[in-house]
Amino acid sequence: MNRNRNRRPGFTLVELLVVIGIIAMLISMLLPSLAKARDAAARIKCMSNLRQAGIVLAQYANQYRGALYPVGPRGPDDKPTTLGTNKPPHERWPVISYNIKYKTPLPYDPAAYFDTGDRSQWPQLMATFSAKDFTDPTLLCPTDYEPFEYHSYILNKHLIDKSVKFSTSKFNGRSTSEVIVAGEKKTDERDYYMERDDFQRLVEPYRHGLKFGSNYLYLDGSVGTRQYNEALTGLDPWDPLLPGEPPTP
């Protein structure tokens, strides 16, 4: 009797199974909420990164008479050329806008290897460099896993083609809060600019799910989330019209 009286009470197998079942049920109920919270945090972080890009571009505009972002000399079509994949990595717009100092030590001097004019060697030379050395970390969306050329955002080149500056305020009745400066690119695309007829090929329509779509940076510095069909409603937001300009057929 003394031995029975001193024996510690324990859980039976049935009680353990009930407790395990309750815990499993609670976890299954919490997981969707946790996933939604994680996705919301990533979307907000992406918006913060785009907002930071807007600040950087505004600072660039203050230094260069309202120019939205760096571009190259005018080409045969009398439009500014881009500073993207047509240039070696140390001459692309993120390095210029963000005033990126190359991480040291680099295996080679990029100017010595890329400024030779022989573009056929670029693919081999790029194998010796990391795109991280020429890109600011804020140019990455948290949900964009290993994007090509280590950047998630592309600029709207249509604005430069139409000589739009940060001071431009009239767009045939549209406000600066509706004119897109930058958006999210598809992971497997290399481009740094979205040019005419490239919207479907380059722009990621549903980076943050079917419900939200993708994030966009607007001319007034704000950042918003729009679905693909909303981004294409009415005038193409990547190609806003200036006063007196006819719509593109």
C-alpha positions as a LaTeX table, in Angstrom:
\begin{tabular}{lrrr}
\hline
Residue & $x$ (\AA) & $y$ (\AA) & $z$ (\AA) \\
\hline
Met1 & 0.00 & 0.00 & 0.00 \\
Asn2 & 2.85 & 2.35 & 0.74 \\
Arg3 & 4.34 & 1.68 & $-2.69$ \\
Asn4 & 1.03 & 2.52 & $-4.39$ \\
Arg5 & 0.62 & 5.65 & $-2.31$ \\
Asn6 & 4.13 & 6.93 & $-3.31$ \\
Arg7 & 3.77 & 6.16 & $-7.04$ \\
Arg8 & 3.58 & 9.37 & $-9.15$ \\
Pro9 & 0.52 & 9.72 & $-11.37$ \\
Gly10 & 1.28 & 9.79 & $-15.15$ \\
Phe11 & $-0.48$ & 10.29 & $-18.45$ \\
Thr12 & $-2.12$ & 7.35 & $-20.05$ \\
Leu13 & $-1.58$ & 6.61 & $-23.73$ \\
Val14 & $-5.06$ & 7.85 & $-24.55$ \\
Glu15 & $-4.45$ & 11.15 & $-22.76$ \\
Leu16 & $-1.16$ & 11.66 & $-24.60$ \\
Leu17 & $-2.82$ & 11.02 & $-27.93$ \\
Val18 & $-5.56$ & 13.53 & $-27.10$ \\
Val19 & $-3.00$ & 16.21 & $-26.18$ \\
Ile20 & $-0.99$ & 15.56 & $-29.34$ \\
Gly21 & $-4.15$ & 15.78 & $-31.41$ \\
Ile22 & $-5.11$ & 19.11 & $-29.84$ \\
Ile23 & $-1.63$ & 20.53 & $-30.47$ \\
Ala24 & $-1.70$ & 19.35 & $-34.09$ \\
Met25 & $-5.11$ & 20.94 & $-34.60$ \\
Leu26 & $-3.92$ & 24.25 & $-33.15$ \\
Ile27 & $-0.86$ & 24.23 & $-35.38$ \\
Ser28 & $-2.97$ & 23.55 & $-38.46$ \\
Met29 & $-5.18$ & 26.50 & $-37.52$ \\
Leu30 & $-2.24$ & 28.84 & $-36.94$ \\
Leu31 & $-0.15$ & 27.98 & $-40.00$ \\
Pro32 & $-2.33$ & 29.86 & $-42.55$ \\
Ser33 & $-2.30$ & 32.93 & $-40.32$ \\
Leu34 & 1.45 & 32.74 & $-39.96$ \\
Ala35 & 1.87 & 32.35 & $-43.72$ \\
Lys36 & $-0.33$ & 35.39 & $-44.34$ \\
Ala37 & 1.64 & 37.40 & $-41.80$ \\
Arg38 & 4.91 & 36.36 & $-43.46$ \\
Asp39 & 3.64 & 37.29 & $-46.92$ \\
Ala40 & 2.36 & 40.64 & $-45.64$ \\
Ala41 & 5.73 & 41.38 & $-44.05$ \\
Ala42 & 7.52 & 40.56 & $-47.32$ \\
Arg43 & 5.13 & 42.76 & $-49.30$ \\
Ile44 & 5.66 & 45.66 & $-46.89$ \\
Lys45 & 9.44 & 45.18 & $-47.02$ \\
Cys46 & 9.28 & 45.25 & $-50.82$ \\
Met47 & 7.28 & 48.49 & $-50.67$ \\
Ser48 & 9.88 & 49.93 & $-48.31$ \\
Asn49 & 12.65 & 49.01 & $-50.76$ \\
Leu50 & 10.82 & 50.67 & $-53.64$ \\
Arg51 & 10.20 & 53.75 & $-51.49$ \\
Gln52 & 13.92 & 53.88 & $-50.78$ \\
Ala53 & 14.57 & 53.68 & $-54.53$ \\
Gly54 & 12.26 & 56.66 & $-54.93$ \\
Ile55 & 14.30 & 58.63 & $-52.41$ \\
Val56 & 17.55 & 57.75 & $-54.19$ \\
Leu57 & 16.11 & 58.77 & $-57.56$ \\
Ala58 & 14.79 & 62.04 & $-56.10$ \\
Gln59 & 18.28 & 62.83 & $-54.81$ \\
Tyr60 & 19.66 & 62.07 & $-58.25$ \\
Ala61 & 17.06 & 64.40 & $-59.79$ \\
Asn62 & 18.10 & 67.20 & $-57.44$ \\
Gln63 & 21.66 & 66.91 & $-58.68$ \\
Tyr64 & 20.86 & 66.55 & $-62.38$ \\
Arg65 & 18.16 & 69.14 & $-63.15$ \\
Gly66 & 15.18 & 66.92 & $-62.54$ \\
Ala67 & 16.34 & 63.89 & $-64.54$ \\
Leu68 & 14.49 & 60.82 & $-63.27$ \\
Tyr69 & 17.45 & 58.46 & $-63.44$ \\
Pro70 & 20.77 & 57.95 & $-65.29$ \\
Val71 & 20.66 & 57.29 & $-69.02$ \\
Gly72 & 23.21 & 57.16 & $-71.82$ \\
Pro73 & 23.61 & 59.44 & $-74.85$ \\
Arg74 & 20.86 & 59.69 & $-77.43$ \\
Gly75 & 20.74 & 56.94 & $-80.04$ \\
Pro76 & 19.81 & 56.95 & $-83.74$ \\
Asp77 & 16.12 & 57.31 & $-82.80$ \\
Asp78 & 16.99 & 60.51 & $-80.86$ \\
Lys79 & 15.98 & 58.83 & $-77.60$ \\
Pro80 & 18.31 & 58.33 & $-74.62$ \\
Thr81 & 20.07 & 55.00 & $-74.49$ \\
Thr82 & 19.91 & 52.82 & $-71.41$ \\
Leu83 & 22.49 & 51.97 & $-68.78$ \\
Gly84 & 21.50 & 48.36 & $-68.27$ \\
Thr85 & 22.64 & 45.05 & $-69.70$ \\
Asn86 & 24.09 & 46.87 & $-72.72$ \\
Lys87 & 26.73 & 48.24 & $-70.33$ \\
Pro88 & 29.31 & 46.55 & $-68.10$ \\
Pro89 & 28.06 & 46.15 & $-64.51$ \\
His90 & 30.02 & 49.07 & $-63.06$ \\
Glu91 & 28.38 & 51.48 & $-65.55$ \\
Arg92 & 24.74 & 50.51 & $-64.98$ \\
Trp93 & 22.21 & 52.82 & $-63.38$ \\
Pro94 & 22.17 & 51.24 & $-59.87$ \\
Val95 & 25.91 & 51.91 & $-59.45$ \\
Ile96 & 25.47 & 55.54 & $-60.56$ \\
Ser97 & 22.23 & 56.29 & $-58.68$ \\
Tyr98 & 23.21 & 54.59 & $-55.43$ \\
Asn99 & 26.85 & 55.70 & $-55.69$ \\
Ile100 & 27.90 & 52.11 & $-55.03$ \\
Lys101 & 31.48 & 51.54 & $-54.04$ \\
Tyr102 & 32.68 & 48.22 & $-55.37$ \\
Lys103 & 33.19 & 45.62 & $-52.70$ \\
Thr104 & 36.86 & 44.93 & $-52.15$ \\
Pro105 & 38.82 & 43.04 & $-52.98$ \\
Leu106 & 37.36 & 42.26 & $-56.39$ \\
Pro107 & 39.18 & 39.59 & $-58.38$ \\
Tyr108 & 39.77 & 42.06 & $-61.21$ \\
Asp109 & 39.38 & 45.75 & $-61.92$ \\
Pro110 & 36.04 & 46.00 & $-63.78$ \\
Ala111 & 37.11 & 49.06 & $-65.75$ \\
Ala112 & 40.20 & 47.29 & $-67.05$ \\
Tyr113 & 38.21 & 44.28 & $-68.22$ \\
Phe114 & 34.91 & 45.73 & $-69.38$ \\
Asp115 & 36.00 & 49.02 & $-70.96$ \\
Thr116 & 37.80 & 47.27 & $-73.80$ \\
Gly117 & 34.76 & 47.55 & $-76.09$ \\
Asp118 & 34.80 & 43.82 & $-76.80$ \\
Arg119 & 31.36 & 42.78 & $-75.55$ \\
Ser120 & 31.85 & 39.20 & $-76.68$ \\
Gln121 & 34.02 & 38.67 & $-73.61$ \\
Trp122 & 31.44 & 39.95 & $-71.11$ \\
Pro123 & 29.77 & 36.57 & $-70.40$ \\
Gln124 & 33.12 & 35.01 & $-69.53$ \\
Leu125 & 34.22 & 38.03 & $-67.52$ \\
Met126 & 30.95 & 38.12 & $-65.58$ \\
Ala127 & 31.79 & 34.67 & $-64.23$ \\
Thr128 & 34.57 & 36.34 & $-62.21$ \\
Phe129 & 32.23 & 38.93 & $-60.68$ \\
Ser130 & 29.22 & 38.79 & $-58.41$ \\
Ala131 & 26.23 & 40.97 & $-59.27$ \\
Lys132 & 26.02 & 41.74 & $-55.56$ \\
Asp133 & 29.14 & 43.87 & $-55.94$ \\
Phe134 & 27.26 & 46.29 & $-58.21$ \\
Thr135 & 23.74 & 46.31 & $-56.75$ \\
Asp136 & 22.30 & 47.82 & $-53.59$ \\
Pro137 & 20.55 & 45.21 & $-51.37$ \\
Thr138 & 17.38 & 47.35 & $-51.28$ \\
Leu139 & 16.89 & 46.63 & $-54.99$ \\
Leu140 & 15.76 & 43.14 & $-54.02$ \\
Cys141 & 12.22 & 42.05 & $-53.18$ \\
Pro142 & 12.22 & 39.53 & $-50.29$ \\
Thr143 & 9.94 & 37.21 & $-52.27$ \\
Asp144 & 12.11 & 37.31 & $-55.40$ \\
Tyr145 & 14.37 & 34.27 & $-55.00$ \\
Glu146 & 17.76 & 34.59 & $-56.73$ \\
Pro147 & 16.73 & 37.07 & $-59.45$ \\
Phe148 & 18.84 & 37.40 & $-62.57$ \\
Glu149 & 21.50 & 40.12 & $-62.20$ \\
Tyr150 & 20.60 & 40.44 & $-58.49$ \\
His151 & 17.83 & 43.04 & $-58.85$ \\
Ser152 & 14.04 & 42.85 & $-58.63$ \\
Tyr153 & 13.01 & 46.26 & $-59.98$ \\
Ile154 & 13.04 & 47.89 & $-63.41$ \\
Leu155 & 12.66 & 51.52 & $-64.47$ \\
Asn156 & 10.04 & 52.89 & $-66.81$ \\
Lys157 & 12.06 & 54.10 & $-69.78$ \\
His158 & 8.96 & 55.53 & $-71.47$ \\
Leu159 & 9.17 & 58.51 & $-69.12$ \\
Ile160 & 12.67 & 59.43 & $-70.27$ \\
Asp161 & 11.69 & 58.88 & $-73.92$ \\
Lys162 & 8.98 & 61.49 & $-73.41$ \\
Ser163 & 11.31 & 63.89 & $-71.54$ \\
Val164 & 9.36 & 63.51 & $-68.31$ \\
Lys165 & 11.11 & 64.95 & $-65.26$ \\
Phe166 & 10.33 & 64.96 & $-61.55$ \\
Ser167 & 8.82 & 68.41 & $-61.99$ \\
Thr168 & 6.40 & 67.24 & $-64.71$ \\
Ser169 & 2.87 & 67.36 & $-63.35$ \\
Lys170 & 0.44 & 67.17 & $-66.30$ \\
Phe171 & $-0.37$ & 63.85 & $-67.93$ \\
Asn172 & $-3.70$ & 64.38 & $-69.71$ \\
Gly173 & $-5.67$ & 64.50 & $-66.48$ \\
Arg174 & $-3.61$ & 61.91 & $-64.63$ \\
Ser175 & $-1.77$ & 62.80 & $-61.45$ \\
Thr176 & 1.81 & 62.01 & $-60.51$ \\
Ser177 & 0.44 & 59.40 & $-58.10$ \\
Glu178 & $-0.73$ & 57.40 & $-61.14$ \\
Val179 & 2.44 & 57.56 & $-63.23$ \\
Ile180 & 4.71 & 54.57 & $-62.64$ \\
Val181 & 8.46 & 55.11 & $-62.37$ \\
Ala182 & 9.50 & 51.57 & $-61.46$ \\
Gly183 & 7.95 & 48.14 & $-61.03$ \\
Glu184 & 8.87 & 44.56 & $-60.26$ \\
Lys185 & 10.53 & 42.49 & $-62.98$ \\
Lys186 & 10.27 & 38.78 & $-63.59$ \\
Thr187 & 12.92 & 36.74 & $-61.81$ \\
Asp188 & 14.45 & 35.20 & $-64.93$ \\
Glu189 & 14.78 & 38.48 & $-66.85$ \\
Arg190 & 18.01 & 40.50 & $-66.88$ \\
Asp191 & 16.67 & 43.90 & $-67.94$ \\
Tyr192 & 16.99 & 47.12 & $-65.96$ \\
Tyr193 & 14.41 & 49.13 & $-67.94$ \\
Met194 & 10.92 & 48.47 & $-69.24$ \\
Glu195 & 10.66 & 49.75 & $-72.80$ \\
Arg196 & 7.78 & 49.91 & $-75.26$ \\
Asp197 & 5.90 & 46.62 & $-75.76$ \\
Asp198 & 7.95 & 44.98 & $-73.00$ \\
Phe199 & 5.30 & 45.09 & $-70.25$ \\
Gln200 & 4.11 & 41.50 & $-70.63$ \\
Arg201 & 7.61 & 40.10 & $-71.12$ \\
Leu202 & 9.34 & 41.89 & $-68.24$ \\
Val203 & 6.87 & 42.99 & $-65.58$ \\
Glu204 & 5.99 & 40.48 & $-62.87$ \\
Pro205 & 2.20 & 40.75 & $-62.59$ \\
Tyr206 & 1.61 & 38.73 & $-59.40$ \\
Arg207 & 4.75 & 38.94 & $-57.27$ \\
His208 & 2.62 & 39.14 & $-54.13$ \\
Gly209 & $-0.20$ & 36.84 & $-55.16$ \\
Leu210 & $-3.34$ & 37.03 & $-57.26$ \\
Lys211 & $-5.10$ & 39.14 & $-54.65$ \\
Phe212 & $-2.48$ & 41.90 & $-54.46$ \\
Gly213 & $-0.48$ & 41.77 & $-57.70$ \\
Ser214 & 2.86 & 43.61 & $-57.62$ \\
Asn215 & 4.31 & 46.78 & $-56.14$ \\
Tyr216 & 4.96 & 49.94 & $-58.16$ \\
Leu217 & 6.82 & 53.18 & $-57.47$ \\
Tyr218 & 5.00 & 56.33 & $-58.63$ \\
Leu219 & 6.28 & 59.70 & $-59.74$ \\
Asp220 & 5.15 & 61.39 & $-56.52$ \\
Gly221 & 7.35 & 59.01 & $-54.50$ \\
Ser222 & 4.50 & 56.84 & $-53.23$ \\
Val223 & 4.41 & 53.06 & $-53.56$ \\
Gly224 & 1.30 & 51.01 & $-54.20$ \\
Thr225 & 0.22 & 47.48 & $-55.01$ \\
Arg226 & $-1.75$ & 46.92 & $-58.19$ \\
Gln227 & $-3.06$ & 43.90 & $-60.00$ \\
Tyr228 & $-2.07$ & 43.28 & $-63.58$ \\
Asn229 & $-5.41$ & 44.31 & $-65.08$ \\
Glu230 & $-5.41$ & 47.49 & $-62.97$ \\
Ala231 & $-1.95$ & 48.39 & $-64.24$ \\
Leu232 & $-3.22$ & 48.19 & $-67.81$ \\
Thr233 & $-6.53$ & 50.00 & $-67.31$ \\
Gly234 & $-7.01$ & 52.89 & $-69.72$ \\
Leu235 & $-3.68$ & 54.32 & $-70.81$ \\
Asp236 & $-0.68$ & 52.07 & $-70.37$ \\
Pro237 & 0.77 & 53.33 & $-67.05$ \\
Trp238 & 4.27 & 52.71 & $-68.39$ \\
Asp239 & 3.58 & 55.11 & $-71.24$ \\
Pro240 & 1.69 & 58.16 & $-69.89$ \\
Leu241 & 0.70 & 60.78 & $-72.43$ \\
Leu242 & 1.85 & 64.35 & $-72.23$ \\
Pro243 & $-0.60$ & 67.20 & $-72.96$ \\
Gly244 & $-1.63$ & 67.22 & $-76.61$ \\
Glu245 & $-0.12$ & 63.85 & $-77.42$ \\
Pro246 & $-2.47$ & 61.38 & $-79.18$ \\
Pro247 & $-2.97$ & 57.92 & $-77.63$ \\
Thr248 & $-0.81$ & 55.12 & $-78.96$ \\
Pro249 & $-2.86$ & 52.85 & $-81.33$ \\
\hline
\end{tabular}
